[in-house]
Amino acid sequence: MTRETPITAQSSIGQWLDHPAGGPLIRSLLEQSGTDPAMLAPMRSLPLQQLVAASGGQMPQSVVDDLVLAANGGVAPEPDAGPQGELVFAGRFAGKTVVVTGAASGIGRATASRVAREGGRVVAVDVSQERLEELVASHAGADIVAVRADITVQADVDAIVAAADGRIDALANVAGINDDFSPAHETSDAVWDRVLAINLTGAFKVLRAVLPTMLEAGAGSVVNVASEAALRGNSSGNAYTVSKHGIIGLTKSSAFMYGPQGIRVNAVAPGGVATGIPMPPNMSEQGSARLQPFQAMIPTIATAEQLAASITFLLSDDGVNINGAVLASDGGWSVQ
């Protein structure tokens, strides 16, 4: 890129770093925040805009807007499509009802959006009513039923099934939370109970609730979102790692049990994803220090939309011959 080439919020971080005007601006911003530019290496393919979500609120939209203006001589260029890597298949979910948990943010929102734009009816589940309303408002004309629910509460899970109104073709079990990176001897009952309740028990409750409808129909597709932490021990803390290993067990057991009845159950294991999911307070110093060198080896950071592409592939009829699989959607991290 030359100095005269417009650069936008949807241009990749790599393009910004290599741009004669954008590069110095990004490096100056990093220097002011005390961030090593090498930290951006796994994020080079992401749009600059993604830093707003990835920062979890630490980088406001105004910072990106100011960078774009400064890099373009004070003139905001026309927005471009950018390197989103999203190819929508019109009608892929036409006539299908898909339940998506964690649907109001991150991977869940991207999955719900993708299904809706591909013609599906989405039962969008989340604990945040406000963010659910934003999801619905941003998809005018789409068939999205918003259900404010806590997946650890059985009455709320029953309400999800009721909202589906007798038809559930697929389930994306996305809802989840981080732990505090603590090793086992530091893990409190509060952290253990909350992480296991949401990440594993909640996913089980929703799966259990939708299965009767799928069994009656003789067909169904489930994708449970695991994690790189389900494949190794050095990517997160004790509670989160255990919960995501449990998701793999839930997936394989269910795939074995229900495959003969036409129900496919698979898992996607994301690596680094720029979703901005907040980390809990009081992170373990010992656990963080032990994990940091291995987390620094993440080859690339994905967007939520890229994970949604993996999830919707397995949810859809394109994954017709896949059952009990664990798809590592991690940019190659799991082969290191």
C-alpha positions in Angstrom: 0.0 0.0 0.0 1.2 3.5 -0.8 0.5 6.6 1.4 -2.2 7.5 -1.1 -4.0 4.2 -0.9 -7.1 4.6 1.4 -7.0 2.4 4.4 -10.2 1.6 6.4 -11.4 0.0 9.6 -12.0 -3.2 7.6 -8.4 -3.3 6.3 -6.4 -6.0 8.0 -4.0 -5.2 10.9 -1.2 -6.5 8.7 -2.2 -3.9 6.0 -2.2 -1.2 8.7 1.2 -2.2 10.0 2.7 -2.2 6.4 1.0 1.0 5.4 3.4 4.1 5.3 0.9 6.2 7.2 -1.0 3.6 9.1 2.0 1.7 10.4 3.5 4.5 12.5 0.1 5.3 13.9 -0.5 1.8 15.1 3.0 1.5 16.5 2.6 4.8 18.4 -0.7 3.6 19.8 0.9 0.4 21.0 3.9 2.3 22.5 1.5 4.5 24.5 -0.3 1.5 25.9 3.0 -0.3 26.7 2.1 -3.2 24.3 4.8 -5.1 22.3 4.0 -4.9 18.6 4.9 -8.6 18.4 1.7 -9.3 20.3 -0.2 -8.4 17.1 1.5 -11.1 15.0 -1.3 -13.6 15.3 -3.9 -10.9 14.5 -2.4 -9.7 11.2 -5.2 -11.1 9.2 -8.0 -9.6 11.3 -9.7 -6.3 10.4 -8.6 -3.4 12.5 -12.2 -3.0 13.5 -12.0 -6.3 15.3 -9.8 -4.8 18.0 -12.8 -3.0 19.4 -14.5 -6.4 20.1 -11.3 -8.1 21.1 -10.4 -5.5 23.7 -13.5 -6.2 25.7 -14.3 -2.5 25.9 -10.8 -1.3 26.5 -10.5 0.2 23.0 -13.5 2.4 22.2 -14.8 2.8 18.6 -13.6 6.4 18.7 -9.9 5.2 18.7 -10.4 3.2 15.4 -12.3 6.1 13.9 -9.5 8.5 14.8 -6.9 6.2 13.3 -8.8 5.9 10.0 -9.0 9.7 9.8 -5.4 10.3 10.7 -4.1 7.7 8.2 -6.2 9.2 5.4 -5.3 12.9 5.8 -8.4 13.7 7.8 -10.8 12.2 5.3 -12.9 9.1 6.0 -12.7 6.8 3.0 -15.6 4.7 1.8 -15.9 1.5 3.9 -14.9 -1.7 2.2 -15.9 -5.3 2.7 -12.6 -6.1 4.2 -11.0 -9.5 4.9 -14.0 -11.1 6.7 -13.7 -14.5 5.0 -17.5 -15.0 5.1 -19.3 -16.6 2.2 -23.1 -16.8 2.9 -25.0 -19.6 1.2 -28.5 -18.4 0.5 -31.2 -20.8 1.6 -28.9 -23.3 3.3 -31.1 -23.3 6.4 -34.4 -22.6 4.7 -37.3 -24.3 6.5 -35.1 -25.2 9.5 -35.3 -24.1 13.1 -31.9 -23.7 14.9 -31.4 -23.0 18.6 -28.3 -21.0 19.3 -27.1 -20.4 22.9 -24.9 -17.5 23.8 -26.5 -15.8 20.7 -26.1 -12.2 21.8 -22.4 -11.8 21.5 -19.2 -13.3 20.0 -19.3 -16.7 18.3 -22.9 -17.2 19.3 -24.1 -14.0 17.7 -22.1 -14.7 14.5 -23.6 -18.1 14.3 -27.2 -16.9 14.9 -26.6 -14.2 12.3 -25.2 -16.6 9.7 -28.1 -19.0 10.2 -30.7 -16.2 9.9 -29.1 -14.8 6.8 -29.1 -18.3 5.3 -32.8 -18.5 5.6 -33.2 -20.3 9.0 -35.5 -19.6 11.9 -33.3 -18.9 14.9 -34.2 -19.4 18.5 -31.6 -17.0 20.0 -30.8 -17.7 23.6 -28.8 -15.5 26.0 -28.8 -14.1 29.5 -28.7 -10.5 28.2 -32.1 -9.2 27.0 -30.6 -6.0 25.8 -28.1 -7.6 23.5 -30.7 -10.0 22.2 -32.9 -7.0 21.3 -29.9 -5.5 19.5 -29.4 -8.8 17.5 -33.0 -8.8 16.4 -33.0 -5.1 15.5 -29.8 -5.6 13.4 -31.4 -8.3 11.3 -34.6 -6.7 10.1 -36.8 -9.2 8.2 -35.0 -12.3 9.6 -36.9 -14.9 11.6 -35.3 -14.6 15.0 -37.0 -15.5 18.3 -35.2 -14.0 21.3 -35.3 -16.0 24.5 -33.7 -14.5 27.6 -32.6 -17.6 29.5 -30.0 -18.9 31.9 -29.0 -22.4 30.7 -28.2 -23.6 34.2 -31.9 -23.2 35.2 -34.2 -26.0 34.1 -37.3 -23.8 33.8 -35.4 -21.5 31.4 -34.2 -24.4 29.4 -37.8 -25.6 29.1 -38.8 -22.1 27.9 -36.2 -22.5 25.1 -37.9 -25.6 23.8 -41.3 -24.0 24.1 -40.1 -21.0 22.0 -39.1 -23.4 19.2 -42.8 -24.3 18.9 -42.5 -28.0 18.1 -39.6 -28.0 15.6 -35.9 -28.1 16.4 -33.6 -29.1 13.5 -30.3 -28.1 15.0 -28.6 -26.8 18.1 -25.5 -24.7 18.4 -24.4 -25.0 22.1 -22.1 -22.0 22.2 -22.7 -20.3 25.6 -19.7 -20.4 27.9 -17.4 -18.4 30.2 -13.7 -18.2 31.0 -12.1 -19.2 34.3 -9.4 -17.4 36.2 -6.4 -19.5 34.8 -6.0 -21.0 38.2 -4.2 -24.4 38.7 -6.1 -27.0 40.7 -4.7 -26.1 44.1 -5.8 -22.5 43.7 -9.3 -23.2 42.1 -12.1 -22.0 44.4 -15.4 -23.8 44.7 -17.0 -20.6 43.3 -14.9 -20.7 40.1 -15.2 -24.4 39.7 -19.0 -24.5 40.2 -19.8 -21.6 38.0 -17.5 -22.6 35.1 -18.7 -26.3 35.1 -22.3 -25.2 35.6 -22.4 -23.0 32.5 -19.8 -24.6 30.2 -20.7 -28.3 30.7 -23.9 -28.8 32.8 -25.7 -26.0 30.9 -24.7 -27.4 27.6 -25.9 -30.9 28.7 -29.3 -29.5 29.9 -30.0 -27.8 26.6 -28.9 -30.9 24.6 -31.1 -33.1 26.8 -34.0 -30.8 26.3 -33.9 -30.6 22.5 -33.3 -34.4 21.9 -36.9 -35.5 22.3 -38.0 -33.2 19.5 -35.2 -34.4 17.3 -35.9 -38.1 18.1 -39.5 -37.6 17.1 -38.5 -36.1 13.8 -35.8 -38.8 13.2 -33.2 -36.1 12.4 -31.2 -33.4 13.9 -27.8 -31.8 14.1 -25.9 -30.6 17.2 -22.7 -28.7 17.4 -21.1 -28.3 20.9 -18.5 -25.6 21.1 -15.4 -27.0 22.9 -12.1 -25.2 22.9 -8.4 -25.7 22.2 -8.5 -26.3 26.0 -10.3 -29.5 25.2 -7.3 -30.8 23.2 -4.5 -29.8 25.5 -3.7 -28.8 29.0 -1.7 -25.6 28.4 -4.2 -23.2 27.0 -6.4 -22.2 30.0 -7.0 -22.8 33.7 -8.1 -25.9 35.5 -11.9 -25.4 35.6 -12.2 -24.3 32.0 -10.0 -27.1 30.7 -12.0 -29.7 32.6 -15.3 -28.3 31.4 -14.2 -28.3 27.7 -12.8 -31.9 28.0 -16.2 -32.8 29.3 -17.8 -31.3 26.2 -15.8 -33.7 24.1 -17.1 -36.6 26.2 -20.7 -35.3 25.9 -20.3 -35.0 22.2 -18.9 -38.5 21.6 -21.3 -40.2 23.9 -24.3 -38.5 22.3 -23.0 -39.1 18.7 -22.7 -42.8 19.5 -26.1 -43.1 21.2 -28.2 -41.1 18.7 -26.5 -41.6 15.4 -28.7 -44.6 14.5 -31.8 -42.3 15.1 -30.5 -39.8 12.5 -29.0 -37.3 14.9 -25.5 -36.0 14.4 -23.5 -34.6 17.3 -20.2 -32.9 16.6 -17.9 -30.4 18.3 -15.9 -27.4 17.2 -12.7 -26.6 19.1 -11.8 -22.9 18.6 -8.3 -21.5 19.2 -7.7 -17.8 19.7 -10.9 -15.8 18.8 -11.3 -12.1 18.9 -14.6 -12.0 20.8 -13.8 -9.7 23.7 -15.3 -12.2 26.3 -14.4 -10.6 29.6 -11.9 -12.4 31.9 -13.0 -12.8 35.5 -11.4 -10.6 38.2 -8.5 -11.9 40.3 -6.7 -13.9 37.6 -4.3 -16.4 39.0 -0.7 -15.1 38.8 0.8 -18.5 39.0 -1.5 -19.9 36.3 -1.1 -16.9 34.0 2.6 -17.0 34.2 2.7 -20.7 33.4 0.3 -20.4 30.5 1.7 -17.2 28.9 4.6 -18.8 26.9 2.2 -21.3 25.4 -0.5 -18.8 24.6 2.1 -16.7 22.9 2.5 -19.5 20.4 -1.1 -19.1 19.0 -0.5 -19.0 15.3 -3.5 -16.8 14.4 -6.5 -15.1 16.0 -9.8 -15.8 14.3 -12.9 -13.7 14.0 -16.3 -14.9 15.4 -17.5 -15.0 11.8 -14.8 -17.5 10.9 -15.9 -19.8 13.8 -19.5 -19.4 12.7 -18.5 -20.8 9.3 -17.1 -23.9 10.9 -20.1 -24.3 13.2 -22.7 -23.8 10.5 -21.0 -26.2 8.1 -21.4 -29.0 10.7 -24.9 -27.9 11.6 -26.1 -27.9 8.0 -26.8 -30.8 5.6 -23.3 -30.2 4.2 -22.0 -32.1 7.2 -24.4 -35.1 6.5 -21.7 -37.8 6.8 -20.0 -36.3 9.9 -20.9 -37.6 13.4 -18.8 -37.6 16.6 -16.1 -35.4 15.1 -14.1 -32.7 16.9 -13.2 -30.0 14.4 -10.2 -28.0 15.5 -11.0 -24.5 14.1 -7.8 -23.0 15.5 -5.6 -21.9 12.6 -3.3 -24.9 13.2 -2.6 -24.4 16.9 -3.5 -28.0 17.7 -0.7 -29.3 15.4 2.0 -27.5 17.2 
